Amino acid sequence: MVFKEVERIMKANGWAPVYRIGFQYHYRKAGCESPAPIPDLGGRALPIDILENLQKITGLSFSG
C-alpha cells in the first residue's frame, strides 16, 4: 500500500494533516492523543512495520 492509499483511508475516517517534516506527514484526529506519522516514499509501498504501527495508533485496517 502506498502513501496516497493510506492518506485516502485516513482522511475518510476523520484524520487530518497537521504538519509535515521532510517527507513525513503527521495526521491527527479529535480525541486521539498522539499524531500518526506517514512517510511519503515517492510511490513506493510502505513497509509492513509502518502499516502495523499506523493500525495501532489509528485503529484502522490497512490490509488489502
C-alpha positions as CSV (number, residue, x, y, z in Angstrom):
1,M,0.0,0.0,0.0
2,V,1.4,3.4,-1.0
3,F,1.1,6.8,0.8
4,K,-1.8,8.1,-1.3
5,E,-3.9,5.0,-0.5
6,V,-3.2,5.3,3.3
7,E,-3.9,9.0,3.2
8,R,-7.2,8.5,1.4
9,I,-8.3,5.9,4.1
10,M,-7.2,8.2,7.0
11,K,-9.0,11.3,5.6
12,A,-12.2,9.3,5.0
13,N,-12.1,8.3,8.7
14,G,-11.6,11.9,10.1
15,W,-7.8,12.1,10.3
16,A,-6.4,15.5,9.1
17,P,-2.8,16.5,8.3
18,V,-1.4,18.8,11.0
19,Y,2.2,19.2,9.9
20,R,5.0,17.9,7.8
21,I,8.7,17.3,8.5
22,G,10.6,16.5,5.3
23,F,8.8,13.6,3.6
24,Q,6.9,12.6,6.8
25,Y,3.3,13.8,7.2
26,H,1.6,13.8,10.6
27,Y,-2.1,13.3,10.9
28,R,-4.3,13.9,13.9
29,K,-7.9,13.2,14.8
30,A,-10.0,14.8,17.5
31,G,-9.9,12.7,20.7
32,C,-6.6,11.0,19.8
33,E,-3.6,11.9,21.9
34,S,-0.7,11.2,19.5
35,P,-0.3,12.1,15.8
36,A,0.0,9.3,13.3
37,P,3.2,9.7,11.1
38,I,3.1,8.6,7.5
39,P,6.2,8.7,5.3
40,D,5.7,9.6,1.6
41,L,8.1,7.3,-0.1
42,G,7.5,8.6,-3.6
43,G,5.1,6.0,-4.9
44,R,6.9,3.0,-3.3
45,A,4.9,0.7,-1.0
46,L,5.1,1.4,2.7
47,P,6.9,-1.3,4.8
48,I,4.6,-3.6,6.8
49,D,6.0,-2.4,10.1
50,I,4.9,1.2,9.3
51,L,1.4,0.0,8.4
52,E,1.2,-2.1,11.6
53,N,2.3,0.9,13.7
54,L,-0.4,3.0,11.9
55,Q,-3.0,0.4,12.7
56,K,-2.1,0.5,16.4
57,I,-2.3,4.3,16.5
58,T,-5.4,4.8,14.4
59,G,-7.4,1.6,14.9
60,L,-7.9,1.4,11.1
61,S,-7.2,-1.6,8.9
62,F,-4.7,-1.0,6.0
63,S,-4.6,-4.6,4.8
64,G,-5.7,-5.3,1.2
